[in-house]
Amino acid sequence: MTKLNRFSAHELAQLIRAGDVKPSEVMAAHLDRISQRESAIGAFQYLDADHAMELAHAADTLPVGGPLHGVPFVIKDIIDTEAMPTGWGSDLYSDRQPNKNATCVQAFLNAGAIPIGKTVTTEFAYFRPGKTANPANPDHTPGGSSSGSAAAVADFMTPLGFGSQTAASLIRPAAYCGVCGFKPTTGSYNLSGVMGLSGSLDTLGVLARDPRDLALADAVLRGTELTPPPAYDDALPRIGLMRGPHWADGSVEMRDTCTRALAAIAATRAETGEITHPPLFARLTHAQIIVMGYEAARLRTAEYNVGLLGISQQFHDLLSDGLLVSEDEYHTALETRDHALTMLDQVFRDVDALLVPSAPGPAPVGLDATGDPLFSRMWNLLQVPSIALPFGTDRCGLPLGIQLIGPHGADKRLLDIAQWVHGILKVSC
């Protein structure tokens, strides 16, 4: 049998349910991988292997109940856990111990999943990176701010990881590490117990190596039954490539990846084409920066008041700049978002999903930054669901990928389409 840490979450759940493997065997395989690779990757902020094994052995003795029974997962260190500290990637809160699990963590626990540990995040899920390296090449960034979760999933330390996104904090590390990432429609998941940065932008999400696991996690977090995607025998999804206002700012590899992905989809005889972005979309990236800065400065005033003795220069600059944003500028940015959403609704009359870049290119060299968030800012501002899918590598072996965008609220439809597209791209690699 393939090593158990190589299986997806839904495969592990099926094996456990069938009695073919025990949760303790699954956990042991993942902890063995962590012991081999953690010193090179640095995915974990907090890890208690003995406690994880205790939980797994306890799961061995319990009847299989929830859909994630015995399946390991990891938790970004901005998400509260009552059994583990949650430090928000900040020296100010390194000893912070919540007394209650975040709602998302409790949902996974109720479904039978077993936490391995807390994964590295950038400081306050913003800019200053932690210790995590990219599993494809440790000299390169894994992206951020969901750095540790993306790296742990990519390196087969876990099949599932919680991440979050305010600008590009989930889609970008998924792209850089070569895994799947799902950011739902903003507001879909309960954020109780998740550190806040920008109220209208913060979104919880999930990272996995298989888009079927994203759908499974989504069902658990919504408290719904998992339903299989349609067969697509007759009416194939309609996919449109939108290059977007920043297409020229991406690498040759990024542009080639997107056009090759569209060609692979078109070869199925699905309806495809290119869609020109409305001119207003060129203003969305700036609008996202305005909204994020304004909201962060007013939400994180306690940290700003501590000053540079407790926070990084980068985070201090974000809050300083945000305090300079006037209420009129903020509301103008929101009006720009709302106007663009109306235009996007018109676009989705002709397509079921948009294919867009997930990152400017492969992961940049160096661990002192997490890469440019340019290709997710505007989609996060628009609060629509998005999914990162891997698609091949560059000549140096670094992952490449695409991003799928769906209409506001059409999360299940986008998850279904992502599973279909992922199958096509796997064959085309």
C-alpha positions in Angstrom: 0.0 0.0 0.0 1.1 3.6 -0.7 2.4 5.3 2.4 -0.7 6.5 4.3 0.5 10.1 4.4 0.3 10.2 0.6 -3.5 9.6 0.6 -6.1 12.4 0.4 -8.5 13.2 3.2 -11.5 11.6 1.6 -9.4 8.4 0.8 -8.2 8.2 4.4 -11.8 8.6 5.7 -12.9 5.8 3.4 -10.1 3.5 4.5 -10.8 4.1 8.1 -14.6 3.7 7.7 -14.0 0.3 5.9 -11.7 -0.8 8.8 -8.7 -1.2 6.4 -6.5 1.1 8.5 -6.7 2.7 12.0 -6.5 6.4 12.8 -3.3 5.7 14.8 -1.7 4.2 11.8 -2.7 7.2 9.7 -1.3 9.6 12.3 1.9 7.7 12.7 2.6 7.9 9.0 2.1 11.7 9.1 4.2 12.2 12.2 6.9 10.1 10.7 6.9 12.4 7.6 7.0 15.5 9.9 10.0 14.1 11.9 11.9 13.6 8.6 11.1 17.0 7.0 10.1 19.6 9.6 13.7 20.7 10.2 14.0 21.6 6.5 10.5 23.0 5.9 9.5 24.7 9.3 5.8 24.3 8.8 4.8 24.1 12.4 4.5 26.8 15.1 3.4 24.3 17.7 3.6 20.5 17.5 2.8 17.9 20.2 3.3 14.6 18.5 2.6 12.6 21.7 -0.8 14.3 22.2 -1.7 13.8 18.5 -1.0 10.1 18.8 -3.0 9.9 22.0 -6.0 11.4 20.2 -5.5 9.0 17.3 -5.3 5.9 19.6 -8.5 7.1 21.3 -10.2 7.4 17.8 -9.2 3.7 17.2 -11.5 2.7 20.0 -14.5 4.8 18.9 -17.1 3.9 16.4 -16.7 5.7 13.1 -19.1 8.6 13.2 -18.3 11.8 11.4 -17.1 12.2 7.8 -13.5 13.0 8.9 -13.1 10.3 11.6 -9.4 9.8 12.1 -8.3 12.2 9.5 -5.4 14.5 10.5 -5.5 18.3 9.9 -3.4 21.4 10.8 -4.5 24.8 11.9 -3.1 28.2 10.9 -1.8 30.0 14.0 -4.4 32.8 13.8 -7.2 30.3 14.7 -8.0 29.6 18.3 -7.4 26.2 19.9 -8.1 25.5 23.5 -5.5 22.7 23.6 -2.7 24.6 21.9 -1.4 28.2 22.0 -2.4 30.7 19.3 0.1 33.5 18.8 -1.0 35.2 15.6 2.5 35.1 14.3 3.4 37.9 16.7 6.0 38.1 19.5 3.3 40.1 21.4 1.1 37.1 21.7 3.5 34.2 21.7 2.1 32.9 25.0 -1.5 33.5 24.2 -3.7 30.5 25.2 -7.4 30.6 24.2 -9.9 28.9 26.4 -12.2 27.9 23.5 -11.8 26.4 20.1 -12.6 28.5 17.0 -15.9 27.4 15.5 -14.2 25.9 12.4 -11.8 23.8 14.6 -14.8 22.6 16.6 -16.6 21.6 13.5 -13.7 19.5 12.3 -13.4 17.9 15.8 -17.1 17.1 15.8 -16.6 15.4 12.4 -13.9 13.2 13.9 -10.8 14.9 12.5 -7.6 14.9 14.6 -5.4 18.0 14.9 -1.7 17.6 14.5 -0.6 21.1 15.4 -0.5 24.9 14.6 1.1 26.1 11.5 3.3 29.1 10.8 1.6 32.3 9.7 3.1 35.7 8.9 2.8 38.3 11.6 -1.0 39.1 12.1 -1.5 37.3 8.8 0.0 40.2 6.9 3.5 40.6 5.7 6.5 39.6 7.9 7.1 35.9 7.2 7.9 33.2 9.6 10.4 30.3 9.2 8.6 28.2 6.6 10.3 27.3 3.4 8.8 26.0 0.1 8.9 22.1 -0.1 9.6 22.2 -3.8 12.8 24.2 -3.1 13.6 25.4 0.4 15.4 28.5 -1.0 12.1 29.8 -2.2 9.1 31.3 -0.3 6.0 29.2 0.3 3.9 32.3 0.0 1.9 33.7 2.8 0.2 34.3 5.1 -1.0 30.7 5.2 2.6 29.6 4.8 2.8 26.7 7.2 -0.5 25.1 6.2 0.3 25.2 2.5 3.8 23.8 3.0 2.6 21.0 5.3 -0.1 19.9 2.8 2.4 20.1 -0.1 5.0 18.1 1.8 2.6 15.3 2.8 2.6 16.2 6.5 -1.2 16.5 6.5 -4.0 16.0 4.0 -5.9 19.1 5.2 -5.0 22.5 6.5 -6.9 25.6 7.6 -5.8 28.9 6.0 -7.3 32.3 5.6 -7.2 35.2 3.2 -7.5 39.0 3.4 -5.6 39.8 0.2 -3.9 36.7 -1.3 -3.0 34.7 1.9 -4.5 31.4 0.8 -4.5 31.3 -3.0 -0.9 32.5 -3.4 0.7 29.9 -1.0 -1.4 27.2 -2.6 -0.1 28.3 -6.0 3.5 28.5 -4.8 3.4 25.2 -3.1 1.5 23.3 -5.8 -1.6 22.4 -3.8 -5.4 23.2 -4.0 -6.8 26.1 -2.0 -10.4 27.1 -1.6 -11.5 30.6 -0.5 -15.3 30.6 -0.3 -17.7 33.5 -0.7 -16.8 35.9 2.0 -19.0 35.3 5.0 -19.7 31.6 4.2 -17.7 30.3 7.2 -18.1 31.3 10.8 -15.0 33.4 11.9 -15.6 33.1 15.6 -12.1 32.5 17.1 -10.2 33.6 14.0 -8.0 36.7 14.4 -9.5 39.6 12.5 -7.6 42.0 10.3 -10.1 43.5 7.9 -13.8 42.8 8.5 -15.1 43.0 4.9 -12.1 41.0 3.5 -11.2 38.3 6.0 -12.2 34.8 4.9 -11.4 31.4 6.3 -10.3 28.8 3.8 -8.9 25.3 3.3 -5.8 23.8 1.6 -5.6 20.2 0.3 -3.9 18.2 -2.4 -7.2 17.1 -4.0 -10.2 19.3 -4.7 -12.5 16.6 -3.5 -11.1 17.3 -0.1 -12.0 20.9 -0.4 -15.6 19.9 -1.1 -15.5 17.5 1.9 -14.2 20.2 4.2 -16.7 22.7 2.9 -19.6 20.3 3.7 -18.3 19.9 7.3 -17.9 23.6 7.8 -21.4 24.3 6.5 -22.9 21.4 8.4 -24.4 19.9 5.1 -24.2 16.6 3.4 -21.5 16.1 0.8 -23.0 15.5 -2.6 -21.0 14.3 -5.6 -20.4 16.6 -8.5 -22.4 16.1 -11.7 -21.1 13.8 -14.4 -21.0 16.6 -17.0 -21.9 14.1 -19.7 -24.0 16.6 -21.7 -23.7 20.2 -20.5 -20.0 20.8 -19.8 -19.0 23.9 -17.8 -18.4 27.1 -19.6 -15.0 28.5 -18.8 -13.7 31.9 -19.8 -10.1 33.1 -19.5 -10.0 36.7 -18.1 -6.4 38.0 -18.4 -7.3 40.9 -16.1 -5.7 44.3 -15.7 -2.4 42.9 -14.4 -1.7 40.3 -17.0 1.4 42.1 -18.3 2.8 42.2 -14.8 3.0 38.4 -14.5 5.7 36.1 -15.8 5.9 34.3 -19.1 5.4 31.1 -17.1 2.1 32.4 -15.6 0.7 33.5 -18.9 1.7 30.2 -20.6 0.1 28.2 -17.8 -3.2 30.0 -18.1 -3.4 29.7 -21.9 -2.4 26.0 -21.8 -5.0 25.3 -19.1 -7.7 26.9 -21.3 -6.5 24.9 -24.3 -6.7 21.6 -22.3 -10.3 22.5 -21.2 -11.2 23.4 -24.7 -10.0 20.0 -25.9 -12.9 18.5 -24.0 -15.3 20.4 -26.3 -16.4 22.5 -23.4 -17.4 26.1 -24.3 -14.4 28.3 -23.7 -13.1 31.7 -24.8 -11.5 34.9 -23.6 -13.3 37.6 -21.8 -12.1 41.2 -21.6 -12.2 42.6 -18.2 -14.3 45.8 -17.7 -12.1 48.9 -17.5 -13.3 49.5 -13.9 -11.5 46.4 -12.8 -8.2 48.2 -13.2 -9.2 50.2 -10.1 -10.0 47.2 -7.9 -6.5 46.4 -6.6 -6.1 50.0 -5.3 -9.5 49.8 -3.8 -8.6 46.6 -2.0 -5.5 48.2 -0.5 -7.6 51.2 0.7 -10.3 49.0 2.3 -7.8 46.7 4.0 -5.7 49.5 5.4 -8.6 51.5 6.6 -10.2 48.5 8.4 -7.0 47.0 9.8 -6.0 50.4 11.3 -9.2 50.6 13.2 -9.4 47.0 14.2 -5.8 46.6 15.4 -5.3 49.8 17.3 -4.0 48.1 20.4 -1.1 46.7 18.5 -0.4 50.0 16.7 -0.3 51.7 20.1 2.4 49.3 21.2 4.6 50.6 18.4 7.8 49.3 16.9 8.9 47.7 20.1 6.2 45.0 19.6 5.3 44.9 15.9 7.3 44.9 12.7 7.9 47.9 10.5 5.8 46.4 7.8 2.7 46.0 10.0 3.2 49.4 11.6 3.3 50.9 8.1 0.1 49.2 7.1 -1.7 50.6 10.1 -0.1 54.1 9.7 -1.1 54.3 6.1 -4.6 53.0 7.0 -5.1 55.7 9.5 -4.5 58.3 6.8 -7.4 56.9 4.7 -10.4 59.1 5.0 -13.9 57.8 5.5 -14.8 59.3 2.1 -11.9 57.4 0.4 -13.0 54.2 2.1 -16.6 54.5 1.0 -15.5 55.4 -2.5 -13.5 52.1 -2.6 -16.5 50.2 -1.4 -18.7 51.8 -4.1 -16.1 50.8 -6.7 -16.3 47.2 -5.4 -20.1 47.2 -5.6 -20.2 48.7 -9.1 -17.6 46.1 -10.3 -19.7 43.3 -8.7 -22.7 44.4 -10.8 -20.5 44.1 -13.9 -19.2 40.7 -12.8 -22.7 39.5 -12.5 -23.2 40.3 -16.2 -20.0 38.4 -17.1 -21.3 35.3 -15.3 -24.4 35.2 -17.5 -22.1 33.8 -20.3 -19.7 31.6 -18.3 -19.9 29.3 -15.2 -16.4 30.1 -14.1 -13.5 32.4 -14.9 -9.9 31.1 -15.3 -7.5 33.7 -14.1 -3.9 33.8 -12.8 -3.3 32.6 -9.3 0.1 34.3 -8.8 2.5 36.3 -10.8 4.6 33.2 -11.5 6.5 30.5 -9.6 7.5 31.2 -6.0 10.3 33.8 -5.8 13.6 33.0 -4.3 14.2 34.1 -0.7 12.4 33.8 2.6 12.3 37.4 3.6 9.0 38.1 1.8 6.0 36.0 0.6 5.6 37.2 -2.9 3.3 39.7 -4.7 -0.5 39.4 -3.8 -1.4 41.2 -7.1 -3.5 38.5 -8.6 -5.8 37.8 -5.7 -6.5 41.3 -4.3 -9.3 42.3 -6.6 -11.1 38.9 -6.3 -10.9 39.0 -2.5 -12.3 42.5 -2.6 -15.2 41.3 -4.7 -15.9 38.6 -2.0 -16.4 35.9 -4.7 -15.3 32.2 -4.3 -12.0 31.2 -5.7 -10.0 28.0 -6.0 -6.3 27.5 -6.7 -5.4 24.4 -8.8 -1.9 23.2 -9.5 -0.9 22.8 -13.1 2.7 21.6 -13.8 6.0 23.1 -12.9 8.5 25.5 -14.4 11.9 24.4 -15.7 13.3 24.5 -12.1 10.6 22.3 -10.7 8.7 25.0 -9.0 4.9 24.6 -9.0 2.6 26.6 -11.3 -1.1 26.8 -11.3 -4.4 28.6 -12.1 -7.2 30.2 -10.2 -10.9 29.6 -10.8 -13.4 32.3 -9.9 -17.2 31.7 -9.5 -20.2 34.0 -9.0 -20.9 35.3 -5.5 -22.6 32.5 -3.5 -22.0 29.8 -6.1 -19.5 27.9 -4.0 -20.8 24.4 -4.5 -20.9 24.9 -8.3 -17.3 26.2 -8.3 -16.2 23.2 -6.2 -17.8 20.9 -8.7 -16.2 22.6 -11.6 -12.8 22.6 -9.9 -12.9 18.8 -9.5 -13.7 18.5 -13.2 -11.0 20.9 -14.3 -8.4 19.3 -11.9 -9.0 15.9 -13.6 -8.4 17.5 -17.0 -5.2 19.3 -15.9 -3.8 16.2 -14.3 -4.0 14.4 -17.6 -2.5 17.4 -19.5 0.6 17.8 -17.3 
